[in-house]
């Protein structure tokens, strides 16, 4: 390994409410230990995702307390660190995780003060300019968005008591999806698959039309300037706006939300970056919803944790190659690639 290789990897247990994913799978743990890398897994870090300590130990990891996990040269997490976790970081360490600084600006100064190098999953790009680590989580969040929306439309969940799909004597419920990227497409596909009528809104109108045509006959693209006019008939709106490295714009105003029917549902998947509805504020898996203007809002930043096993497998599959680069060549080798270098959001001053 290179002189600057990161030869120890720590895997802490996630502390965000309802977060059950973990930063490393036992399979990749075995790959790392075979290279001579010391892997330290905090006790029960993967248990809620279906990866017990014994499986990590069998892959060559040491099961440790939180201090030892955070003492490794490379710390692999899933969600942004809380203040106590930031305080555990120091110089010559690298943190690799989702950071979402535009949605968590309070982390900027303490992370800089820690002296650690911080790499953001969501900003790493491949050779085509895509975000390969963010994409699988966006896929999962998009599919969950319509599933969650359908649940909260149920009368027993406080909703208006409608199904997305029509039954004899009724019309399909209307779902409006704002954004036609990975999240938006998956949300639209699931809502359409449930039998709902789907309207897709995106500034890239040709792209929105293409996505709608591929989804099916009950999907249609509408121009952004029509958004306000369709919301009075919408049972569900999904916010799927994403601008890499920037706060999400408020494309849905409070006045627009106020026109939606009583008991309708607003799911803001962009809440990690501040949210794209003016009425959005972060919630948690413990208290996932609140009501504004008689509209149920679901704004949980870590939605993929609802499918923690699958999400962990997909996440680590996307990070594996980059982890290997770090443990073999360190941050210097990592930054050689232009797309990887975009993930470096904080590093010590030279």
C-alpha distance (Angstrom), angle and dihedral (degrees) to the residues before:
residue distance angle dihedral
X1 . . .
X2 3.79 . .
X3 3.80 120.5 .
X4 3.82 90.9 -107.7
X5 3.80 95.3 46.7
X6 3.80 116.6 137.9
X7 3.78 97.6 -125.3
X8 3.80 99.6 179.3
X9 3.81 127.2 56.2
X10 3.80 124.4 -163.7
X11 3.79 123.6 -159.6
X12 3.82 111.9 -167.0
X13 3.77 124.7 -166.8
X14 3.80 110.0 -103.3
X15 3.79 115.7 -108.8
X16 3.81 102.9 -169.2
X17 3.80 111.1 113.5
X18 3.79 110.1 -89.1
X19 3.80 94.0 1.8
X20 3.81 108.9 141.8
X21 3.80 101.4 159.3
X22 3.79 120.5 105.2
X23 3.80 131.6 -148.4
X24 3.81 98.6 -124.1
X25 3.81 135.3 31.1
X26 3.82 123.5 -141.2
X27 3.82 89.7 -112.6
X28 3.80 93.5 58.8
X29 3.80 88.9 40.7
X30 3.81 87.7 60.6
X31 3.82 90.4 48.6
X32 3.81 90.0 53.6
X33 3.79 97.5 45.2
X34 3.81 88.9 49.8
X35 3.81 86.5 61.5
X36 3.80 91.2 52.6
X37 3.81 94.9 -102.0
X38 3.79 116.0 146.5
X39 3.81 109.0 -128.0
X40 3.80 117.9 -162.6
X41 3.81 116.0 -168.6
X42 3.78 119.4 -171.0
X43 3.77 112.9 -124.2
X44 3.83 111.5 -84.5
X45 3.82 92.3 0.3
X46 3.80 92.0 138.0
X47 3.78 101.8 26.1
X48 3.81 96.5 101.9
X49 3.80 90.5 50.6
X50 3.79 92.0 52.9
X51 3.81 98.0 -96.8
X52 3.83 110.2 114.8
X53 3.79 124.0 -161.4
X54 3.80 92.2 -107.3
X55 3.80 91.2 62.5
X56 3.80 91.8 51.5
X57 3.79 90.3 47.4
X58 3.79 89.3 50.5
X59 3.81 88.0 53.9
X60 3.80 90.0 56.0
X61 3.81 101.7 -95.6
X62 3.77 125.6 137.1
X63 3.80 114.5 -126.7
X64 3.80 106.3 -135.2
X65 3.79 145.0 163.1
X66 3.80 123.5 -92.4
X67 3.81 94.4 -93.4
X68 3.79 93.0 57.5
X69 3.80 92.6 44.5
X70 3.80 90.4 54.0
X71 3.79 91.0 44.0
X72 3.81 93.8 69.9
X73 3.80 122.1 107.2
X74 3.84 91.3 -119.8
X75 3.81 118.2 37.1
X76 3.80 114.9 -162.6
X77 3.80 114.7 -159.5
X78 3.79 136.7 156.7
X79 3.81 106.3 -142.7
X80 3.78 133.1 33.6
X81 3.83 114.1 -75.3
X82 3.77 122.2 -103.4
X83 3.84 119.6 -130.0
X84 3.81 93.3 -92.5
X85 3.80 90.3 53.0
X86 3.80 92.7 47.4
X87 3.81 88.1 53.7
X88 3.82 89.1 58.3
X89 3.81 92.6 58.9
X90 3.78 123.6 90.7
X91 3.80 144.6 167.7
X92 3.81 118.7 -52.6
X93 3.80 90.2 29.2
X94 3.78 127.4 112.0
X95 3.80 124.4 -152.7
X96 3.82 116.8 -158.2
X97 3.82 114.2 -171.4
X98 3.79 145.8 102.6
X99 3.81 104.6 -63.3
X100 3.84 107.3 167.3
X101 3.80 93.8 -170.4
X102 3.84 94.1 -178.5
X103 3.80 87.7 61.7
X104 3.82 93.4 38.3
X105 3.82 105.5 38.8
X106 3.81 91.0 155.2
X107 3.82 88.5 72.7
X108 3.81 95.8 60.4
X109 3.82 99.5 80.6
X110 3.83 98.8 41.1
X111 3.80 92.3 46.0
X112 3.80 90.1 50.9
X113 3.80 90.1 47.9
X114 3.82 91.7 52.1
X115 3.80 91.9 68.9
X116 3.81 90.9 -134.4
X117 3.78 126.6 130.0
X118 3.80 111.8 -117.1
X119 3.80 123.9 -156.4
X120 3.81 120.0 -168.2
X121 3.79 117.2 -145.3
X122 3.78 92.0 -155.0
X123 3.82 95.4 59.4
X124 3.80 100.6 47.6
X125 3.81 110.4 111.3
X126 3.79 134.6 -160.7
X127 3.79 125.8 -140.1
X128 3.82 90.9 -80.8
X129 3.79 94.2 52.7
X130 3.79 94.1 -105.5
X131 3.82 125.4 135.1
X132 3.82 102.7 -120.6
X133 3.82 97.0 -179.5
X134 3.78 94.7 45.7
X135 3.81 93.8 45.0
X136 3.83 100.5 73.0
X137 3.81 91.3 47.0
X138 3.81 89.6 48.6
X139 3.81 88.8 50.4
X140 3.80 91.2 53.9
X141 3.82 94.4 42.5
X142 3.79 91.3 50.3
X143 3.78 93.4 52.2
X144 3.78 91.3 45.9
X145 3.82 92.3 48.8
X146 3.80 94.7 69.1
X147 3.80 91.8 37.9
X148 3.81 90.4 53.9
X149 3.79 91.2 43.0
X150 3.79 91.5 53.8
X151 3.80 90.2 50.1
X152 3.80 94.0 52.9
X153 3.80 91.3 47.3
X154 3.79 87.2 66.7
X155 3.78 113.4 104.0
X156 3.80 91.4 -128.4
X157 3.82 87.9 58.9
X158 3.80 93.2 50.6
X159 3.78 96.2 -95.8
X160 3.78 131.9 127.5
X161 3.80 92.5 -89.1
X162 3.79 100.8 -112.1
X163 3.77 135.8 131.6
X164 3.78 119.3 -133.0
X165 3.79 87.9 -131.9
X166 3.78 120.9 63.3
X167 3.79 123.3 -111.0
X168 3.82 123.7 -162.5
X169 3.77 109.5 -61.5
X170 3.83 96.0 18.4
X171 3.78 137.2 84.3
X172 3.82 124.1 -122.5
X173 3.78 112.5 -90.2
X174 3.80 116.1 -109.2
X175 3.81 118.9 -114.9
X176 3.80 118.2 -172.0
X177 3.80 116.8 -158.7
X178 3.80 116.3 -165.0
X179 3.79 108.6 -156.3
X180 3.79 128.9 29.6
X181 3.80 100.8 -144.4
X182 3.80 125.2 107.3
X183 3.81 94.5 -60.4
X184 3.79 94.6 43.5
X185 3.77 95.5 47.5
X186 3.80 92.9 50.6
X187 3.80 92.5 46.3
X188 3.79 90.2 49.6
X189 3.80 93.0 47.9
X190 3.81 92.9 51.4
X191 3.81 94.2 45.5
X192 3.80 89.6 48.5
X193 3.80 90.7 46.1
X194 3.80 88.6 55.5
X195 3.78 88.5 56.0
X196 3.78 98.1 -101.5
X197 3.77 126.6 143.1
X198 3.80 107.1 -114.8
X199 3.79 130.4 -156.5
X200 3.81 116.6 -169.4
X201 3.81 119.4 -156.5
X202 3.79 121.5 -167.8
X203 3.81 136.1 147.9
X204 3.81 86.4 -126.5
X205 3.77 93.2 71.0
X206 3.81 95.7 178.1
X207 3.80 89.8 52.7
X208 3.80 91.7 48.4
X209 3.81 90.6 51.7
X210 3.79 90.8 49.5
X211 3.81 92.2 50.7
X212 3.81 91.6 47.4
X213 3.80 92.5 50.0
X214 3.80 90.9 51.5
X215 3.80 94.0 48.9
X216 3.79 99.2 55.4
X217 3.79 150.1 -96.3
X218 3.81 97.2 -54.0
X219 3.82 92.7 54.5
X220 3.78 122.3 88.7
X221 3.80 136.1 170.6
X222 3.79 118.7 -129.0
X223 3.79 129.1 -169.8
X224 3.83 117.1 -104.5
X225 3.80 90.9 -116.0
X226 3.82 88.6 63.9
X227 3.80 94.9 56.0
X228 3.80 95.7 96.0
X229 3.79 91.9 49.5
X230 3.82 96.0 54.0
X231 3.81 99.6 45.6
X232 3.85 96.0 78.2
X233 3.81 86.8 68.2
X234 3.82 97.4 41.5
X235 3.79 123.4 109.5
X236 3.81 92.7 -175.7
X237 3.78 135.1 26.3
X238 3.82 121.8 -173.0
X239 3.80 119.2 -163.3
X240 3.79 109.2 -147.0
X241 3.80 103.1 159.5
X242 3.81 116.8 140.3
X243 3.79 132.7 179.1
X244 3.79 111.6 176.1
X245 3.77 111.9 -118.9
X246 3.80 94.1 -0.9
X247 3.77 136.6 94.7
X248 3.79 112.5 -97.3
X249 3.82 113.2 -102.7
X250 3.80 118.7 -119.5
X251 3.79 97.1 -113.4
X252 3.83 93.1 161.5
X253 3.79 113.2 58.1
X254 3.78 127.1 -150.4
X255 3.80 88.3 -112.2
X256 3.81 89.8 57.8
X257 3.81 92.5 49.4
X258 3.80 89.4 50.4
X259 3.81 90.6 61.2
X260 3.81 93.9 58.7
X261 3.82 118.8 104.2
X262 3.79 119.9 -90.5
X263 3.80 108.9 -91.1
X264 3.79 95.4 22.6
X265 3.81 119.4 135.9
X266 3.81 133.9 -123.2
X267 3.81 117.2 -164.5
X268 3.82 113.4 -171.8
X269 3.79 109.6 -164.1
X270 3.82 89.4 172.5
X271 3.81 91.1 68.5
X272 3.83 90.6 107.5
X273 3.80 86.4 69.7
X274 3.81 95.5 40.7
X275 3.80 99.2 -77.4
X276 3.80 132.9 -88.1
X277 3.82 97.1 -122.3
X278 3.79 116.8 79.4
X279 3.82 88.4 -136.9
X280 3.82 95.5 52.9
X281 3.79 126.0 115.7
X282 3.82 127.3 165.1
X283 3.79 118.1 -89.0
X284 3.81 131.9 179.5
X285 3.77 139.1 -128.9
X286 3.81 87.9 -102.9
X287 3.83 92.3 55.1
X288 3.81 104.4 14.7
X289 3.81 101.9 165.8
X290 3.78 145.1 43.6
X291 3.80 132.0 175.5
X292 3.81 125.2 -119.4
X293 3.83 121.2 173.3
X294 3.83 88.2 -7.1
X295 3.83 90.2 -60.6
X296 3.82 118.8 122.2
X297 3.81 109.8 -128.6
X298 3.81 121.6 -156.4
X299 3.82 110.7 -171.3
X300 3.81 108.0 158.7
X301 3.83 110.9 156.8
X302 3.81 96.1 -154.4
X303 3.79 101.7 47.7
X304 3.85 95.6 147.8
X305 3.81 89.0 67.2
X306 3.80 86.1 77.9
X307 3.81 85.1 74.4
X308 3.81 94.5 35.9
X309 3.81 99.0 160.7
X310 3.78 96.8 49.3
X311 3.79 92.1 38.8
X312 3.80 92.0 52.4
X313 3.79 92.8 49.6
X314 3.81 91.1 48.8
X315 3.80 93.8 44.6
X316 3.79 95.6 49.7
X317 3.80 91.8 44.7
X318 3.81 86.4 58.0
X319 3.81 95.0 46.1
X320 3.81 99.4 40.9
X321 3.81 98.3 90.7
X322 3.81 91.5 47.4
X323 3.80 92.2 48.1
X324 3.79 89.4 52.9
X325 3.80 90.1 51.7
X326 3.80 91.1 52.5
X327 3.79 96.6 47.4
X328 3.81 91.9 47.0
X329 3.78 102.1 39.6
X330 3.78 108.9 8.9
X331 3.78 127.0 -137.4
X332 3.81 91.8 -43.2
X333 3.80 91.1 62.9
X334 3.80 90.3 42.7
X335 3.80 94.3 54.8
X336 3.81 94.1 52.3
X337 3.80 88.2 81.0
X338 3.81 110.7 73.5
X339 3.79 94.1 -145.4
X340 3.78 93.0 50.4
X341 3.79 91.8 46.1
X342 3.81 88.9 61.7
X343 3.81 88.1 67.0
X344 3.83 92.4 62.8
X345 3.79 101.4 99.6
X346 3.81 99.3 159.8
X347 3.80 130.8 22.2
X348 3.79 134.0 159.2
X349 3.77 118.6 -90.5
X350 3.78 112.9 -98.8
